[in-house]
Amino acid sequence: GVIAAFAFAAVPLGFSALSANRKHTLAIWAGYYFIGGGIINLVAVKTDIEWLSALDLKLAIGGLSLGFFDFGFTGRDGGAPPMAASLVGLLGLSALSLAAAYWRVRRAEREGLGGG
């Protein structure tokens, strides 16, 4: 639960660092969450690369929780990624997102924004 909450907080924060326009960042986040995740899952199913679906936030959380309780599931859409891949995917997406947010804050600091 803590890792899922961290990922669902960090990943949108990373997307918000990509643009100063709120509408653009919301569109990018929604596109990734609803469309990008489905495309990633489709590619993972068609190529038989299970760990690739760990880049979809919803499936990575599902794979982590199913692996934690030692419950395997294979549904019609390919099932959940393995637990290790889910953990690496969630932590990797979170780290990348936090790096993007850090980059944005550092850039604003250099430009003299922030009142310091």
C-alpha positions as CSV (number, residue, x, y, z in Angstrom):
1,G,0.0,0.0,0.0
2,V,2.8,2.4,0.8
3,I,4.6,1.8,-2.5
4,A,1.4,2.2,-4.4
5,A,0.6,5.5,-2.7
6,F,4.2,6.7,-3.2
7,A,3.9,5.8,-6.9
8,F,0.5,7.5,-7.4
9,A,2.0,10.6,-5.7
10,A,5.4,10.7,-7.4
11,V,4.4,9.9,-11.0
12,P,1.8,12.7,-11.5
13,L,4.3,15.0,-9.8
14,G,6.9,14.0,-12.4
15,F,4.4,14.7,-15.2
16,S,3.6,18.1,-13.8
17,A,7.3,19.0,-14.0
18,L,7.2,18.6,-17.8
19,S,5.3,21.8,-18.5
20,A,4.3,25.0,-16.8
21,N,0.8,24.8,-18.3
22,R,-1.6,22.9,-16.0
23,K,-3.8,21.7,-18.8
24,H,-0.9,20.2,-20.7
25,T,0.4,18.3,-17.7
26,L,-3.0,17.0,-16.9
27,A,-3.4,15.9,-20.5
28,I,0.0,14.2,-20.5
29,W,-0.8,12.4,-17.3
30,A,-4.2,11.2,-18.4
31,G,-2.8,10.1,-21.7
32,Y,-0.2,8.0,-20.0
33,Y,-2.5,6.6,-17.4
34,F,-5.4,5.7,-19.7
35,I,-3.9,5.2,-23.1
36,G,-0.2,4.7,-22.6
37,G,-0.7,1.9,-20.1
38,G,-3.0,0.1,-22.4
39,I,-0.6,0.3,-25.3
40,I,2.3,-0.9,-23.1
41,N,0.2,-3.8,-21.9
42,L,-0.9,-4.7,-25.4
43,V,2.8,-4.7,-26.6
44,A,3.7,-6.8,-23.5
45,V,1.0,-9.4,-24.3
46,K,1.7,-9.6,-28.0
47,T,5.5,-10.0,-27.5
48,D,5.2,-12.3,-24.5
49,I,7.4,-10.0,-22.4
50,E,5.7,-10.1,-19.0
51,W,7.9,-7.5,-17.3
52,L,7.1,-4.9,-19.8
53,S,3.5,-4.5,-18.4
54,A,5.1,-3.3,-15.2
55,L,5.5,0.1,-16.8
56,D,1.7,0.4,-16.6
57,L,1.0,1.8,-13.2
58,K,-2.3,0.0,-12.6
59,L,-0.9,-3.4,-13.6
60,A,2.3,-2.9,-11.7
61,I,0.4,-2.3,-8.5
62,G,-1.8,-5.3,-9.2
63,G,1.2,-7.5,-9.9
64,L,2.9,-6.4,-6.7
65,S,-0.2,-7.1,-4.6
66,L,-0.8,-10.5,-6.3
67,G,2.8,-11.4,-5.8
68,F,2.8,-10.3,-2.2
69,F,-0.1,-12.6,-1.4
70,D,1.4,-15.4,-3.7
71,F,-1.6,-15.4,-5.9
72,G,-1.1,-15.9,-9.7
73,F,-3.6,-14.5,-12.1
74,T,-3.7,-14.8,-15.9
75,G,-6.7,-12.9,-17.3
76,R,-7.7,-12.2,-20.8
77,D,-5.5,-9.2,-21.1
78,G,-2.3,-11.1,-20.2
79,G,-2.4,-11.0,-16.5
80,A,-0.2,-9.1,-14.0
81,P,3.5,-8.7,-14.3
82,P,5.8,-10.7,-11.9
83,M,6.3,-9.2,-8.4
84,A,9.9,-8.3,-8.9
85,A,9.2,-6.6,-12.2
86,S,6.3,-4.7,-10.6
87,L,8.5,-3.5,-7.7
88,V,11.3,-2.4,-10.1
89,G,8.7,-0.7,-12.4
90,L,7.0,1.2,-9.6
91,L,10.2,2.3,-7.9
92,G,11.8,3.1,-11.3
93,L,8.8,5.2,-12.4
94,S,8.8,7.0,-9.1
95,A,12.5,7.7,-9.2
96,L,12.3,9.0,-12.7
97,S,9.4,11.2,-11.8
98,L,11.1,12.6,-8.7
99,A,14.2,13.3,-10.8
100,A,12.0,15.3,-13.3
101,A,10.5,17.3,-10.5
102,Y,13.9,17.9,-9.0
103,W,15.2,19.1,-12.4
104,R,12.2,21.5,-12.7
105,V,12.8,23.0,-9.2
106,R,16.6,23.4,-9.9
107,R,15.8,25.1,-13.2
108,A,13.4,27.5,-11.5
109,E,16.0,28.2,-8.8
110,R,18.6,29.1,-11.4
111,E,16.2,31.5,-13.1
112,G,15.6,33.3,-9.8
113,L,12.1,32.0,-9.2
114,G,11.3,31.0,-5.7
115,G,12.2,34.1,-3.7
116,G,15.4,32.7,-2.2
